[in-house]
Amino acid sequence: MVRLQEKLRKATGTITFFLTKEFKFCNNNVLELYRRLSPQDKQTFCFDINGIDWQEYIETYVMGTRRYILKEDPSSLPESRTNLR
């Protein structure tokens, strides 16, 4: 239990900055770049986020968080799921 608490404390410390701030990003340059692309380049360099599989994106995000922030081995996932129940 102490190990879990330490991992949660470390993860919280890592992401607190991003959770407590508001970020605004301007994409005018990207839109202008896309406008200037040839039709062939538009197919090669897809900018359309409507094609993103959001379920896959979230799963990849969660697995990356487990691996790179919490430093948990991917093979421990089944055991972690069992412990959550």
CYANA upper distance limits for C-alpha pairs under 8 A (distance plus 0.5 A):
  1 MET  CA      5 GLN  CA      6.78
  2 VAL  CA      6 GLU  CA      6.65
  3 ARG  CA      7 LYS  CA      6.79
  4 LEU  CA      8 LEU  CA      6.70
  5 GLN  CA      9 ARG  CA      6.59
  6 GLU  CA     10 LYS  CA      6.65
  7 LYS  CA     11 ALA  CA      6.57
  7 LYS  CA     70 LEU  CA      6.49
  8 LEU  CA     12 THR  CA      6.46
  8 LEU  CA     70 LEU  CA      8.32
  9 ARG  CA     13 GLY  CA      6.64
 10 LYS  CA     14 THR  CA      6.76
 10 LYS  CA     70 LEU  CA      8.20
 11 ALA  CA     15 ILE  CA      6.87
 11 ALA  CA     69 ILE  CA      6.71
 11 ALA  CA     70 LEU  CA      6.83
 12 THR  CA     16 THR  CA      6.20
 13 GLY  CA     17 PHE  CA      8.38
 14 THR  CA     69 ILE  CA      8.31
 15 ILE  CA     19 LEU  CA      6.75
 16 THR  CA     20 THR  CA      6.54
 17 PHE  CA     21 LYS  CA      6.96
 18 PHE  CA     22 GLU  CA      8.40
 27 ASN  CA     31 LEU  CA      6.76
 28 ASN  CA     32 GLU  CA      6.67
 29 ASN  CA     33 LEU  CA      6.57
 30 VAL  CA     34 TYR  CA      6.65
 31 LEU  CA     35 ARG  CA      6.66
 32 GLU  CA     36 ARG  CA      6.87
 33 LEU  CA     37 LEU  CA      7.02
 34 TYR  CA     42 LYS  CA      7.63
 34 TYR  CA     47 PHE  CA      8.00
 37 LEU  CA     41 ASP  CA      6.16
 37 LEU  CA     42 LYS  CA      6.41
 38 SER  CA     42 LYS  CA      6.66
 39 PRO  CA     43 GLN  CA      7.09
 40 GLN  CA     44 THR  CA      6.92
 41 ASP  CA     45 PHE  CA      6.32
 42 LYS  CA     46 CYS  CA      6.33
 42 LYS  CA     47 PHE  CA      8.16
 52 ILE  CA     57 TYR  CA      8.02
 53 ASP  CA     57 TYR  CA      6.69
 54 TRP  CA     58 ILE  CA      6.58
 55 GLN  CA     59 GLU  CA      6.76
 56 GLU  CA     60 THR  CA      6.60
 57 TYR  CA     61 TYR  CA      6.61
 58 ILE  CA     62 VAL  CA      6.61
 59 GLU  CA     63 MET  CA      6.64
 60 THR  CA     64 GLY  CA      6.52
 61 TYR  CA     65 THR  CA      6.67
 62 VAL  CA     66 ARG  CA      6.76
 63 MET  CA     67 ARG  CA      6.64
 63 MET  CA     74 PRO  CA      8.02
 64 GLY  CA     68 TYR  CA      6.21
 64 GLY  CA     69 ILE  CA      8.04
 65 THR  CA     69 ILE  CA      5.62
 65 THR  CA     70 LEU  CA      6.93
 66 ARG  CA     70 LEU  CA      5.40
 66 ARG  CA     71 LYS  CA      6.66
 66 ARG  CA     72 GLU  CA      5.99
 66 ARG  CA     73 ASP  CA      8.27
 66 ARG  CA     74 PRO  CA      8.19
 67 ARG  CA     71 LYS  CA      5.21
 67 ARG  CA     72 GLU  CA      5.46
 67 ARG  CA     73 ASP  CA      6.67
 67 ARG  CA     74 PRO  CA      7.22
 68 TYR  CA     72 GLU  CA      8.13
 72 GLU  CA     76 SER  CA      7.58
 73 ASP  CA     77 LEU  CA      8.19
 76 SER  CA     80 SER  CA      6.68
 77 LEU  CA     81 ARG  CA      6.65
 78 PRO  CA     82 THR  CA      6.80
 79 GLU  CA     83 ASN  CA      6.73
 80 SER  CA     84 LEU  CA      6.84
 81 ARG  CA     85 ARG  CA      7.33
